[in-house]
Amino acid sequence: MTLGAATANDPIDSTLASPSRDEQRRQANQAAFSRDLEFLSSLANPYYLNHLALSGALSSPSFKRYLKYLDYFRHPKYVKYLHYPQALHFLDLLQNEEEFRLACRDPAFAGEVMAKQIGHWATWRDPENAAGQEQDEAGEQGEARETTGGQTA
């Protein structure tokens, strides 16, 4: 046998040529995890939710089972990989709120949800702006109490 020539019976060369079963399983699990993570991340996009609703996917029993399967991302071991944590909130709404799934069919609803997300992103790390918003809300609540005779709704 010449150096460098591989034969079918050579265990070293055949191991290098094809990955082991464990390696194949690891690669398959990694691909499935990446697919699930990408899909879950896409749920943070209200316009994608609108697309899913209009396509009828949100009412599919198999799709609802897949949404339930994605709950494993709530575990700290996996949640750390999420770039858009609001995707878990939308996942919860899609799993449990029929009204939300129906509302996703309306493009105006998707736009409203997107606007609220953008507003949140613009202020959630700005303590001055957040404090100003809290003061505005407290002022509005105080004005509401004055107009209702001090009673809360």
N, CA, C and O atoms as a GROMACS GRO file, in nm:
protein
  612
    1MET      N    1   0.084  -0.117   0.000
    1MET     CA    2   0.000   0.000   0.000
    1MET      C    3   0.089   0.123   0.000
    1MET      O    4   0.188   0.129   0.073
    2THR      N    5   0.054   0.220  -0.082
    2THR     CA    6   0.133   0.342  -0.088
    2THR      C    7   0.084   0.440   0.016
    2THR      O    8  -0.032   0.438   0.058
    3LEU      N    9   0.173   0.525   0.057
    3LEU     CA   10   0.141   0.624   0.158
    3LEU      C   11   0.038   0.722   0.105
    3LEU      O   12   0.053   0.775  -0.005
    4GLY      N   13  -0.067   0.747   0.182
    4GLY     CA   14  -0.169   0.843   0.142
    4GLY      C   15  -0.283   0.782   0.065
    4GLY      O   16  -0.384   0.848   0.044
    5ALA      N   17  -0.270   0.657   0.021
    5ALA     CA   18  -0.379   0.594  -0.053
    5ALA      C   19  -0.477   0.533   0.047
    5ALA      O   20  -0.436   0.456   0.135
    6ALA      N   21  -0.604   0.566   0.034
    6ALA     CA   22  -0.706   0.515   0.126
    6ALA      C   23  -0.767   0.388   0.070
    6ALA      O   24  -0.787   0.375  -0.050
    7THR      N   25  -0.796   0.297   0.159
    7THR     CA   26  -0.866   0.175   0.119
    7THR      C   27  -0.998   0.167   0.194
    7THR      O   28  -1.016   0.233   0.297
    8ALA      N   29  -1.089   0.086   0.144
    8ALA     CA   30  -1.220   0.073   0.207
    8ALA      C   31  -1.210   0.010   0.345
    8ALA      O   32  -1.296   0.032   0.430
    9ASN      N   33  -1.105  -0.068   0.368
    9ASN     CA   34  -1.090  -0.137   0.496
    9ASN      C   35  -1.006  -0.060   0.597
    9ASN      O   36  -0.988  -0.106   0.710
   10ASP      N   37  -0.955   0.053   0.559
   10ASP     CA   38  -0.870   0.132   0.647
   10ASP      C   39  -0.957   0.210   0.746
   10ASP      O   40  -1.024   0.305   0.705
   11PRO      N   41  -0.960   0.173   0.876
   11PRO     CA   42  -1.049   0.237   0.972
   11PRO      C   43  -1.017   0.384   0.995
   11PRO      O   44  -1.108   0.463   1.022
   12ILE      N   45  -0.894   0.422   0.986
   12ILE     CA   46  -0.858   0.562   1.011
   12ILE      C   47  -0.913   0.650   0.901
   12ILE      O   48  -0.974   0.754   0.930
   13ASP      N   49  -0.892   0.612   0.776
   13ASP     CA   50  -0.941   0.693   0.666
   13ASP      C   51  -1.093   0.695   0.659
   13ASP      O   52  -1.151   0.799   0.626
   14SER      N   53  -1.160   0.584   0.690
   14SER     CA   54  -1.306   0.583   0.683
   14SER      C   55  -1.366   0.668   0.795
   14SER      O   56  -1.473   0.726   0.776
   15THR      N   57  -1.299   0.678   0.910
   15THR     CA   58  -1.350   0.763   1.018
   15THR      C   59  -1.338   0.910   0.980
   15THR      O   60  -1.426   0.990   1.013
   16LEU      N   61  -1.232   0.944   0.912
   16LEU     CA   62  -1.215   1.082   0.870
   16LEU      C   63  -1.312   1.119   0.759
   16LEU      O   64  -1.355   1.234   0.749
   17ALA      N   65  -1.347   1.023   0.677
   17ALA     CA   66  -1.433   1.050   0.562
   17ALA      C   67  -1.578   1.073   0.602
   17ALA      O   68  -1.645   1.158   0.544
   18SER      N   69  -1.627   0.999   0.700
   18SER     CA   70  -1.767   1.016   0.740
   18SER      C   71  -1.775   1.041   0.890
   18SER      O   72  -1.708   0.974   0.968
   19PRO      N   73  -1.855   1.138   0.929
   19PRO     CA   74  -1.865   1.168   1.073
   19PRO      C   75  -1.932   1.053   1.148
   19PRO      O   76  -2.013   0.979   1.092
   20SER      N   77  -1.898   1.040   1.274
   20SER     CA   78  -1.958   0.935   1.356
   20SER      C   79  -2.106   0.964   1.379
   20SER      O   80  -2.155   1.073   1.351
   21ARG      N   81  -2.175   0.865   1.431
   21ARG     CA   82  -2.319   0.884   1.459
   21ARG      C   83  -2.340   0.995   1.561
   21ARG      O   84  -2.433   1.075   1.548
   22ASP      N   85  -2.254   1.000   1.663
   22ASP     CA   86  -2.266   1.106   1.763
   22ASP      C   87  -2.248   1.243   1.700
   22ASP      O   88  -2.320   1.338   1.731
   23GLU      N   89  -2.151   1.252   1.610
   23GLU     CA   90  -2.126   1.379   1.541
   23GLU      C   91  -2.244   1.415   1.452
   23GLU      O   92  -2.284   1.531   1.446
   24GLN      N   93  -2.300   1.317   1.382
   24GLN     CA   94  -2.416   1.343   1.297
   24GLN      C   95  -2.535   1.389   1.381
   24GLN      O   96  -2.607   1.481   1.342
   25ARG      N   97  -2.556   1.325   1.495
   25ARG     CA   98  -2.665   1.362   1.585
   25ARG      C   99  -2.643   1.505   1.638
   25ARG      O  100  -2.737   1.585   1.643
   26ARG      N  101  -2.519   1.535   1.676
   26ARG     CA  102  -2.487   1.669   1.726
   26ARG      C  103  -2.515   1.774   1.618
   26ARG      O  104  -2.574   1.878   1.647
   27GLN      N  105  -2.474   1.747   1.496
   27GLN     CA  106  -2.498   1.841   1.386
   27GLN      C  107  -2.648   1.858   1.359
   27GLN      O  108  -2.694   1.968   1.333
   28ALA      N  109  -2.722   1.748   1.364
   28ALA     CA  110  -2.867   1.755   1.342
   28ALA      C  111  -2.934   1.835   1.454
   28ALA      O  112  -3.023   1.916   1.427
   29ASN      N  113  -2.891   1.813   1.578
   29ASN     CA  114  -2.947   1.889   1.690
   29ASN      C  115  -2.913   2.037   1.679
   29ASN      O  116  -2.996   2.123   1.708
   30GLN      N  117  -2.790   2.066   1.638
   30GLN     CA  118  -2.749   2.205   1.623
   30GLN      C  119  -2.829   2.272   1.512
   30GLN      O  120  -2.868   2.388   1.527
   31ALA      N  121  -2.853   2.203   1.403
   31ALA     CA  122  -2.932   2.260   1.293
   31ALA      C  123  -3.076   2.283   1.338
   31ALA      O  124  -3.135   2.386   1.305
   32ALA      N  125  -3.133   2.189   1.412
   32ALA     CA  126  -3.271   2.205   1.462
   32ALA      C  127  -3.279   2.322   1.559
   32ALA      O  128  -3.374   2.400   1.554
   33PHE      N  129  -3.180   2.333   1.648
   33PHE     CA  130  -3.179   2.444   1.743
   33PHE      C  131  -3.170   2.578   1.670
   33PHE      O  132  -3.242   2.672   1.703
   34SER      N  133  -3.082   2.585   1.572
   34SER     CA  134  -3.067   2.710   1.494
   34SER      C  135  -3.196   2.745   1.422
   34SER      O  136  -3.236   2.861   1.418
   35ARG      N  137  -3.262   2.645   1.365
   35ARG     CA  138  -3.389   2.667   1.296
   35ARG      C  139  -3.495   2.717   1.394
   35ARG      O  140  -3.567   2.812   1.364
   36ASP      N  141  -3.505   2.653   1.510
   36ASP     CA  142  -3.603   2.693   1.611
   36ASP      C  143  -3.576   2.834   1.662
   36ASP      O  144  -3.668   2.914   1.679
   37LEU      N  145  -3.449   2.863   1.688
   37LEU     CA  146  -3.412   2.995   1.737
   37LEU      C  147  -3.445   3.103   1.635
   37LEU      O  148  -3.498   3.208   1.670
   38GLU      N  149  -3.415   3.077   1.510
   38GLU     CA  150  -3.444   3.174   1.404
   38GLU      C  151  -3.595   3.196   1.391
   38GLU      O  152  -3.641   3.309   1.376
   39PHE      N  153  -3.671   3.087   1.396
   39PHE     CA  154  -3.816   3.101   1.385
   39PHE      C  155  -3.872   3.176   1.506
   39PHE      O  156  -3.954   3.267   1.489
   40LEU      N  157  -3.830   3.138   1.626
   40LEU     CA  158  -3.879   3.207   1.745
   40LEU      C  159  -3.845   3.356   1.740
   40LEU      O  160  -3.927   3.440   1.776
   41SER      N  161  -3.725   3.388   1.695
   41SER     CA  162  -3.686   3.528   1.682
   41SER      C  163  -3.775   3.602   1.584
   41SER      O  164  -3.806   3.720   1.603
   42SER      N  165  -3.817   3.534   1.480
   42SER     CA  166  -3.903   3.598   1.380
   42SER      C  167  -4.041   3.631   1.436
   42SER      O  168  -4.110   3.717   1.383
   43LEU      N  169  -4.081   3.563   1.544
   43LEU     CA  170  -4.210   3.593   1.606
   43LEU      C  171  -4.211   3.730   1.672
   43LEU      O  172  -4.318   3.780   1.707
   44ALA      N  173  -4.095   3.791   1.690
   44ALA     CA  174  -4.089   3.926   1.746
   44ALA      C  175  -4.128   4.031   1.644
   44ALA      O  176  -4.142   4.149   1.678
   45ASN      N  177  -4.146   3.992   1.519
   45ASN     CA  178  -4.183   4.085   1.412
   45ASN      C  179  -4.334   4.078   1.389
   45ASN      O  180  -4.384   3.979   1.335
   46PRO      N  181  -4.408   4.183   1.428
   46PRO     CA  182  -4.554   4.182   1.411
   46PRO      C  183  -4.598   4.165   1.266
   46PRO      O  184  -4.704   4.108   1.240
   47TYR      N  185  -4.518   4.213   1.172
   47TYR     CA  186  -4.555   4.197   1.031
   47TYR      C  187  -4.543   4.050   0.988
   47TYR      O  188  -4.617   4.004   0.901
   48TYR      N  189  -4.449   3.978   1.047
   48TYR     CA  190  -4.440   3.834   1.020
   48TYR      C  191  -4.558   3.761   1.082
   48TYR      O  192  -4.612   3.667   1.023
   49LEU      N  193  -4.599   3.804   1.201
   49LEU     CA  194  -4.719   3.745   1.263
   49LEU      C  195  -4.841   3.768   1.174
   49LEU      O  196  -4.926   3.680   1.161
   50ASN      N  197  -4.848   3.887   1.113
   50ASN     CA  198  -4.958   3.917   1.021
   50ASN      C  199  -4.953   3.821   0.902
   50ASN      O  200  -5.057   3.769   0.861
   51HIS      N  201  -4.835   3.798   0.848
   51HIS     CA  202  -4.819   3.705   0.736
   51HIS      C  203  -4.864   3.564   0.777
   51HIS      O  204  -4.936   3.497   0.702
   52LEU      N  205  -4.821   3.520   0.895
   52LEU     CA  206  -4.861   3.386   0.941
   52LEU      C  207  -5.012   3.376   0.958
   52LEU      O  208  -5.073   3.274   0.924
   53ALA      N  209  -5.073   3.482   1.010
   53ALA     CA  210  -5.218   3.481   1.031
   53ALA      C  211  -5.291   3.477   0.898
   53ALA      O  212  -5.388   3.402   0.882
   54LEU      N  213  -5.246   3.556   0.802
   54LEU     CA  214  -5.313   3.560   0.672
   54LEU      C  215  -5.294   3.431   0.594
   54LEU      O  216  -5.379   3.394   0.513
   55SER      N  217  -5.184   3.362   0.617
   55SER     CA  218  -5.159   3.235   0.547
   55SER      C  219  -5.237   3.120   0.609
   55SER      O  220  -5.244   3.011   0.552
   56GLY      N  221  -5.295   3.143   0.726
   56GLY     CA  222  -5.372   3.039   0.794
   56GLY      C  223  -5.290   2.952   0.887
   56GLY      O  224  -5.343   2.861   0.949
   57ALA      N  225  -5.161   2.979   0.896
   57ALA     CA  226  -5.074   2.895   0.980
   57ALA      C  227  -5.113   2.900   1.127
   57ALA      O  228  -5.102   2.800   1.197
   58LEU      N  229  -5.158   3.016   1.174
   58LEU     CA  230  -5.187   3.030   1.317
   58LEU      C  231  -5.304   2.946   1.363
   58LEU      O  232  -5.321   2.922   1.483
   59SER      N  233  -5.385   2.900   1.270
   59SER     CA  234  -5.499   2.816   1.308
   59SER      C  235  -5.473   2.667   1.285
   59SER      O  236  -5.560   2.584   1.311
   60SER      N  237  -5.356   2.634   1.237
   60SER     CA  238  -5.320   2.494   1.210
   60SER      C  239  -5.286   2.421   1.340
   60SER      O  240  -5.205   2.471   1.418
   61PRO      N  241  -5.346   2.306   1.366
   61PRO     CA  242  -5.313   2.229   1.487
   61PRO      C  243  -5.165   2.191   1.495
   61PRO      O  244  -5.107   2.193   1.603
   62SER      N  245  -5.105   2.155   1.383
   62SER     CA  246  -4.963   2.118   1.386
   62SER      C  247  -4.876   2.240   1.418
   62SER      O  248  -4.774   2.228   1.486
   63PHE      N  249  -4.916   2.356   1.368
   63PHE     CA  250  -4.841   2.478   1.398
   63PHE      C  251  -4.853   2.511   1.547
   63PHE      O  252  -4.756   2.552   1.610
   64LYS      N  253  -4.972   2.494   1.603
   64LYS     CA  254  -4.992   2.519   1.747
   64LYS      C  255  -4.906   2.424   1.830
   64LYS      O  256  -4.854   2.464   1.934
   65ARG      N  257  -4.892   2.300   1.786
   65ARG     CA  258  -4.805   2.205   1.857
   65ARG      C  259  -4.659   2.250   1.849
   65ARG      O  260  -4.584   2.239   1.946
   66TYR      N  261  -4.619   2.301   1.733
   66TYR     CA  262  -4.481   2.350   1.717
   66TYR      C  263  -4.457   2.469   1.810
   66TYR      O  264  -4.351   2.480   1.871
   67LEU      N  265  -4.556   2.557   1.822
   67LEU     CA  266  -4.542   2.670   1.914
   67LEU      C  267  -4.524   2.620   2.058
   67LEU      O  268  -4.443   2.675   2.132
   68LYS      N  269  -4.597   2.518   2.095
   68LYS     CA  270  -4.584   2.461   2.230
   68LYS      C  271  -4.445   2.400   2.248
   68LYS      O  272  -4.384   2.413   2.354
   69TYR      N  273  -4.396   2.334   2.144
   69TYR     CA  274  -4.263   2.274   2.148
   69TYR      C  275  -4.156   2.380   2.175
   69TYR      O  276  -4.056   2.353   2.242
   70LEU      N  277  -4.176   2.500   2.122
   70LEU     CA  278  -4.077   2.607   2.138
   70LEU      C  279  -4.066   2.659   2.281
   70LEU      O  280  -3.979   2.742   2.310
   71ASP      N  281  -4.151   2.613   2.369
   71ASP     CA  282  -4.145   2.655   2.510
   71ASP      C  283  -4.010   2.623   2.575
   71ASP      O  284  -3.976   2.682   2.677
   72TYR      N  285  -3.934   2.531   2.517
   72TYR     CA  286  -3.806   2.498   2.578
   72TYR      C  287  -3.713   2.619   2.583
   72TYR      O  288  -3.617   2.621   2.660
   73PHE      N  289  -3.741   2.720   2.501
   73PHE     CA  290  -3.658   2.840   2.502
   73PHE      C  291  -3.680   2.924   2.628
   73PHE      O  292  -3.605   3.019   2.651
   74ARG      N  293  -3.780   2.894   2.708
   74ARG     CA  294  -3.802   2.968   2.832
   74ARG      C  295  -3.700   2.928   2.940
   74ARG      O  296  -3.680   3.002   3.036
   75HIS      N  297  -3.637   2.815   2.923
   75HIS     CA  298  -3.537   2.767   3.019
   75HIS      C  299  -3.412   2.854   3.009
   75HIS      O  300  -3.369   2.888   2.898
   76PRO      N  301  -3.352   2.890   3.123
   76PRO     CA  302  -3.231   2.975   3.120
   76PRO      C  303  -3.119   2.921   3.031
   76PRO      O  304  -3.039   2.998   2.978
   77LYS      N  305  -3.114   2.790   3.016
   77LYS     CA  306  -3.010   2.729   2.933
   77LYS      C  307  -3.022   2.774   2.788
   77LYS      O  308  -2.923   2.781   2.716
   78TYR      N  309  -3.145   2.807   2.744
   78TYR     CA  310  -3.170   2.842   2.604
   78TYR      C  311  -3.208   2.988   2.584
   78TYR      O  312  -3.178   3.047   2.480
   79VAL      N  313  -3.273   3.048   2.682
   79VAL     CA  314  -3.323   3.184   2.665
   79VAL      C  315  -3.209   3.283   2.640
   79VAL      O  316  -3.229   3.387   2.578
   80LYS      N  317  -3.091   3.251   2.688
   80LYS     CA  318  -2.977   3.341   2.670
   80LYS      C  319  -2.940   3.362   2.524
   80LYS      O  320  -2.867   3.456   2.491
   81TYR      N  321  -2.988   3.275   2.435
   81TYR     CA  322  -2.956   3.288   2.293
   81TYR      C  323  -3.052   3.381   2.219
   81TYR      O  324  -3.027   3.417   2.104
   82LEU      N  325  -3.160   3.420   2.284
   82LEU     CA  326  -3.259   3.507   2.218
   82LEU      C  327  -3.209   3.650   2.211
   82LEU      O  328  -3.165   3.707   2.311
   83HIS      N  329  -3.217   3.709   2.094
   83HIS     CA  330  -3.183   3.850   2.078
   83HIS      C  331  -3.305   3.938   2.099
   83HIS      O  332  -3.292   4.055   2.133
   84TYR      N  333  -3.423   3.882   2.078
   84TYR     CA  334  -3.548   3.956   2.090
   84TYR      C  335  -3.636   3.887   2.194
   84TYR      O  336  -3.720   3.804   2.158
   85PRO      N  337  -3.618   3.920   2.322
   85PRO     CA  338  -3.693   3.850   2.427
   85PRO      C  339  -3.844   3.867   2.416
   85PRO      O  340  -3.920   3.785   2.469
   86GLN      N  341  -3.890   3.972   2.348
   86GLN     CA  342  -4.035   3.990   2.332
   86GLN      C  343  -4.094   3.877   2.248
   86GLN      O  344  -4.216   3.859   2.246
   87ALA      N  345  -4.011   3.803   2.178
   87ALA     CA  346  -4.059   3.687   2.102
   87ALA      C  347  -4.127   3.587   2.195
   87ALA      O  348  -4.224   3.522   2.156
   88LEU      N  349  -4.076   3.574   2.318
   88LEU     CA  350  -4.140   3.483   2.414
   88LEU      C  351  -4.278   3.534   2.456
   88LEU      O  352  -4.369   3.454   2.479
   89HIS      N  353  -4.293   3.664   2.465
   89HIS     CA  354  -4.424   3.720   2.498
   89HIS      C  355  -4.522   3.692   2.384
   89HIS      O  356  -4.636   3.652   2.407
   90PHE      N  357  -4.478   3.713   2.261
   90PHE     CA  358  -4.564   3.685   2.146
   90PHE      C  359  -4.593   3.535   2.137
   90PHE      O  360  -4.703   3.495   2.100
   91LEU      N  361  -4.494   3.452   2.170
   91LEU     CA  362  -4.517   3.308   2.171
   91LEU      C  363  -4.629   3.273   2.269
   91LEU      O  364  -4.718   3.194   2.237
   92ASP      N  365  -4.624   3.333   2.386
   92ASP     CA  366  -4.727   3.310   2.486
   92ASP      C  367  -4.865   3.354   2.435
   92ASP      O  368  -4.963   3.282   2.451
   93LEU      N  369  -4.870   3.472   2.374
   93LEU     CA  370  -4.998   3.521   2.320
   93LEU      C  371  -5.050   3.430   2.209
   93LEU      O  372  -5.169   3.401   2.202
   94LEU      N  373  -4.961   3.386   2.123
   94LEU     CA  374  -5.002   3.297   2.014
   94LEU      C  375  -5.053   3.163   2.066
   94LEU      O  376  -5.146   3.105   2.010
   95GLN      N  377  -4.993   3.115   2.173
   95GLN     CA  378  -5.033   2.987   2.229
   95GLN      C  379  -5.167   2.995   2.303
   95GLN      O  380  -5.245   2.900   2.301
   96ASN      N  381  -5.193   3.109   2.368
   96ASN     CA  382  -5.303   3.114   2.464
   96ASN      C  383  -5.416   3.212   2.432
   96ASN      O  384  -5.522   3.204   2.493
   97GLU      N  385  -5.396   3.303   2.339
   97GLU     CA  386  -5.495   3.409   2.316
   97GLU      C  387  -5.550   3.403   2.174
   97GLU      O  388  -5.487   3.452   2.080
   98GLU      N  389  -5.666   3.345   2.160
   98GLU     CA  390  -5.732   3.338   2.028
   98GLU      C  391  -5.756   3.479   1.973
   98GLU      O  392  -5.742   3.502   1.853
   99GLU      N  393  -5.792   3.571   2.062
   99GLU     CA  394  -5.818   3.709   2.019
   99GLU      C  395  -5.693   3.772   1.956
   99GLU      O  396  -5.702   3.844   1.857
  100PHE      N  397  -5.577   3.744   2.014
  100PHE     CA  398  -5.452   3.795   1.959
  100PHE      C  399  -5.425   3.734   1.822
  100PHE      O  400  -5.387   3.805   1.728
  101ARG      N  401  -5.445   3.602   1.810
  101ARG     CA  402  -5.422   3.537   1.680
  101ARG      C  403  -5.513   3.597   1.572
  101ARG      O  404  -5.470   3.617   1.459
  102LEU      N  405  -5.637   3.626   1.608
  102LEU     CA  406  -5.730   3.687   1.512
  102LEU      C  407  -5.689   3.831   1.480
  102LEU      O  408  -5.697   3.873   1.364
  103ALA      N  409  -5.646   3.905   1.581
  103ALA     CA  410  -5.605   4.044   1.560
  103ALA      C  411  -5.483   4.053   1.468
  103ALA      O  412  -5.466   4.152   1.397
  104CYS      N  413  -5.400   3.951   1.470
  104CYS     CA  414  -5.279   3.951   1.385
  104CYS      C  415  -5.314   3.954   1.237
  104CYS      O  416  -5.228   3.985   1.154
  105ARG      N  417  -5.437   3.923   1.201
  105ARG     CA  418  -5.480   3.926   1.061
  105ARG      C  419  -5.491   4.070   1.009
  105ARG      O  420  -5.490   4.093   0.888
  106ASP      N  421  -5.503   4.165   1.100
  106ASP     CA  422  -5.523   4.305   1.064
  106ASP      C  423  -5.388   4.376   1.050
  106ASP      O  424  -5.314   4.386   1.148
  107PRO      N  425  -5.353   4.425   0.930
  107PRO     CA  426  -5.225   4.495   0.913
  107PRO      C  427  -5.212   4.618   1.003
  107PRO      O  428  -5.102   4.653   1.045
  108ALA      N  429  -5.325   4.684   1.032
  108ALA     CA  430  -5.320   4.801   1.120
  108ALA      C  431  -5.278   4.759   1.262
  108ALA      O  432  -5.205   4.831   1.329
  109PHE      N  433  -5.325   4.644   1.306
  109PHE     CA  434  -5.285   4.592   1.437
  109PHE      C  435  -5.135   4.565   1.439
  109PHE      O  436  -5.067   4.599   1.536
  110ALA      N  437  -5.084   4.503   1.333
  110ALA     CA  438  -4.940   4.476   1.325
  110ALA      C  439  -4.862   4.607   1.331
  110ALA      O  440  -4.759   4.614   1.398
  111GLY      N  441  -4.910   4.710   1.262
  111GLY     CA  442  -4.843   4.839   1.265
  111GLY      C  443  -4.845   4.902   1.403
  111GLY      O  444  -4.747   4.961   1.447
  112GLU      N  445  -4.958   4.888   1.472
  112GLU     CA  446  -4.970   4.942   1.608
  112GLU      C  447  -4.875   4.872   1.704
  112GLU      O  448  -4.808   4.936   1.786
  113VAL      N  449  -4.868   4.739   1.694
  113VAL     CA  450  -4.778   4.663   1.780
  113VAL      C  451  -4.633   4.700   1.750
  113VAL      O  452  -4.552   4.715   1.842
  114MET      N  453  -4.600   4.715   1.623
  114MET     CA  454  -4.464   4.753   1.584
  114MET      C  455  -4.430   4.891   1.641
  114MET      O  456  -4.320   4.911   1.692
  115ALA      N  457  -4.522   4.986   1.631
  115ALA     CA  458  -4.498   5.120   1.684
  115ALA      C  459  -4.473   5.116   1.835
  115ALA      O  460  -4.386   5.187   1.885
  116LYS      N  461  -4.549   5.034   1.906
  116LYS     CA  462  -4.529   5.022   2.051
  116LYS      C  463  -4.393   4.959   2.082
  116LYS      O  464  -4.327   4.999   2.177
  117GLN      N  465  -4.353   4.861   2.002
  117GLN     CA  466  -4.221   4.800   2.023
  117GLN      C  467  -4.111   4.904   2.002
  117GLN      O  468  -4.019   4.915   2.082
  118ILE      N  469  -4.121   4.978   1.895
  118ILE     CA  470  -4.019   5.078   1.865
  118ILE      C  471  -4.014   5.183   1.976
  118ILE      O  472  -3.906   5.225   2.017
  119GLY      N  473  -4.130   5.224   2.024
  119GLY     CA  474  -4.135   5.318   2.136
  119GLY      C  475  -4.068   5.262   2.260
  119GLY      O  476  -3.996   5.333   2.330
  120HIS      N  477  -4.090   5.136   2.286
  120HIS     CA  478  -4.026   5.071   2.401
  120HIS      C  479  -3.874   5.066   2.382
  120HIS      O  480  -3.798   5.097   2.473
  121TRP      N  481  -3.831   5.025   2.262
  121TRP     CA  482  -3.688   5.017   2.236
  121TRP      C  483  -3.621   5.153   2.250
  121TRP      O  484  -3.506   5.162   2.293
  122ALA      N  485  -3.692   5.258   2.215
  122ALA     CA  486  -3.634   5.392   2.219
  122ALA      C  487  -3.613   5.441   2.362
  122ALA      O  488  -3.531   5.530   2.385
  123THR      N  489  -3.687   5.386   2.458
  123THR     CA  490  -3.682   5.443   2.593
  123THR      C  491  -3.641   5.346   2.703
  123THR      O  492  -3.613   5.392   2.814
  124TRP      N  493  -3.634   5.219   2.679
  124TRP     CA  494  -3.617   5.126   2.790
  124TRP      C  495  -3.483   5.136   2.859
  124TRP      O  496  -3.471   5.096   2.975
  125ARG      N  497  -3.382   5.189   2.794
  125ARG     CA  498  -3.251   5.204   2.859
  125ARG      C  499  -3.222   5.348   2.898
  125ARG      O  500  -3.113   5.378   2.948
  126ASP      N  501  -3.316   5.436   2.877
  126ASP     CA  502  -3.296   5.578   2.905
  126ASP      C  503  -3.370   5.612   3.034
  126ASP      O  504  -3.490   5.640   3.031
  127PRO      N  505  -3.299   5.612   3.150
  127PRO     CA  506  -3.368   5.634   3.276
  127PRO      C  507  -3.435   5.771   3.285
  127PRO      O  508  -3.540   5.784   3.348
  128GLU      N  509  -3.376   5.873   3.223
  128GLU     CA  510  -3.438   6.006   3.227
  128GLU      C  511  -3.571   6.006   3.153
  128GLU      O  512  -3.671   6.057   3.204
  129ASN      N  513  -3.573   5.948   3.035
  129ASN     CA  514  -3.696   5.943   2.956
  129ASN      C  515  -3.799   5.855   3.025
  129ASN      O  516  -3.918   5.888   3.027
  130ALA      N  517  -3.755   5.743   3.082
  130ALA     CA  518  -3.848   5.653   3.152
  130ALA      C  519  -3.906   5.722   3.274
  130ALA      O  520  -4.025   5.709   3.302
  131ALA      N  521  -3.823   5.798   3.348
  131ALA     CA  522  -3.873   5.870   3.465
  131ALA      C  523  -3.972   5.977   3.422
  131ALA      O  524  -4.072   6.000   3.490
  132GLY      N  525  -3.945   6.043   3.311
  132GLY     CA  526  -4.038   6.144   3.259
  132GLY      C  527  -4.170   6.082   3.220
  132GLY      O  528  -4.276   6.141   3.244
  133GLN      N  529  -4.166   5.964   3.162
  133GLN     CA  530  -4.290   5.895   3.125
  133GLN      C  531  -4.369   5.856   3.249
  133GLN      O  532  -4.491   5.869   3.251
  134GLU      N  533  -4.298   5.808   3.354
  134GLU     CA  534  -4.366   5.771   3.478
  134GLU      C  535  -4.432   5.893   3.541
  134GLU      O  536  -4.544   5.883   3.592
  135GLN      N  537  -4.363   6.007   3.538
  135GLN     CA  538  -4.422   6.130   3.593
  135GLN      C  539  -4.543   6.172   3.513
  135GLN      O  540  -4.644   6.214   3.570
  136ASP      N  541  -4.535   6.162   3.380
  136ASP     CA  542  -4.648   6.196   3.294
  136ASP      C  543  -4.767   6.107   3.326
  136ASP      O  544  -4.881   6.154   3.335
  137GLU      N  545  -4.741   5.977   3.341
  137GLU     CA  546  -4.848   5.883   3.371
  137GLU      C  547  -4.908   5.911   3.508
  137GLU      O  548  -5.030   5.905   3.525
  138ALA      N  549  -4.822   5.942   3.606
  138ALA     CA  550  -4.872   5.973   3.740
  138ALA      C  551  -4.955   6.100   3.737
  138ALA      O  552  -5.058   6.109   3.804
  139GLY      N  553  -4.911   6.198   3.660
  139GLY     CA  554  -4.988   6.323   3.646
  139GLY      C  555  -5.122   6.299   3.581
  139GLY      O  556  -5.223   6.356   3.623
  140GLU      N  557  -5.124   6.215   3.480
  140GLU     CA  558  -5.251   6.182   3.414
  140GLU      C  559  -5.344   6.109   3.509
  140GLU      O  560  -5.465   6.133   3.508
  141GLN      N  561  -5.289   6.020   3.592
  141GLN     CA  562  -5.372   5.948   3.687
  141GLN      C  563  -5.426   6.044   3.793
  141GLN      O  564  -5.541   6.031   3.835
  142GLY      N  565  -5.344   6.140   3.836
  142GLY     CA  566  -5.389   6.240   3.933
  142GLY      C  567  -5.501   6.325   3.876
  142GLY      O  568  -5.598   6.355   3.945
  143GLU      N  569  -5.487   6.365   3.750
  143GLU     CA  570  -5.592   6.443   3.685
  143GLU      C  571  -5.720   6.362   3.673
  143GLU      O  572  -5.829   6.414   3.690
  144ALA      N  573  -5.705   6.233   3.646
  144ALA     CA  574  -5.822   6.146   3.634
  144ALA      C  575  -5.892   6.134   3.768
  144ALA      O  576  -6.015   6.130   3.774
  145ARG      N  577  -5.815   6.128   3.878
  145ARG     CA  578  -5.875   6.119   4.012
  145ARG      C  579  -5.951   6.247   4.044
  145ARG      O  580  -6.059   6.244   4.104
  146GLU      N  581  -5.893   6.361   4.004
  146GLU     CA  582  -5.959   6.489   4.031
  146GLU      C  583  -6.092   6.498   3.958
  146GLU      O  584  -6.190   6.548   4.013
  147THR      N  585  -6.097   6.448   3.835
  147THR     CA  586  -6.221   6.458   3.757
  147THR      C  587  -6.323   6.355   3.801
  147THR      O  588  -6.442   6.372   3.774
  148THR      N  589  -6.280   6.248   3.869
  148THR     CA  590  -6.375   6.147   3.917
  148THR      C  591  -6.403   6.162   4.065
  148THR      O  592  -6.463   6.073   4.126
  149GLY      N  593  -6.362   6.274   4.124
  149GLY     CA  594  -6.388   6.296   4.266
  149GLY      C  595  -6.299   6.214   4.356
  149GLY      O  596  -6.339   6.180   4.468
  150GLY      N  597  -6.179   6.181   4.310
  150GLY     CA  598  -6.083   6.107   4.392
  150GLY      C  599  -6.101   5.957   4.387
  150GLY      O  600  -6.024   5.884   4.449
  151GLN      N  601  -6.200   5.909   4.315
  151GLN     CA  602  -6.222   5.765   4.306
  151GLN      C  603  -6.142   5.709   4.188
  151GLN      O  604  -6.128   5.774   4.085
  152THR      N  605  -6.092   5.591   4.207
  152THR     CA  606  -6.021   5.525   4.097
  152THR      C  607  -6.115   5.430   4.028
  152THR      O  608  -6.210   5.378   4.087
  153ALA      N  609  -6.088   5.408   3.902
  153ALA     CA  610  -6.175   5.320   3.823
  153ALA      C  611  -6.148   5.176   3.850
  153ALA      O  612  -6.213   5.089   3.792
   0.00000   0.00000   0.00000
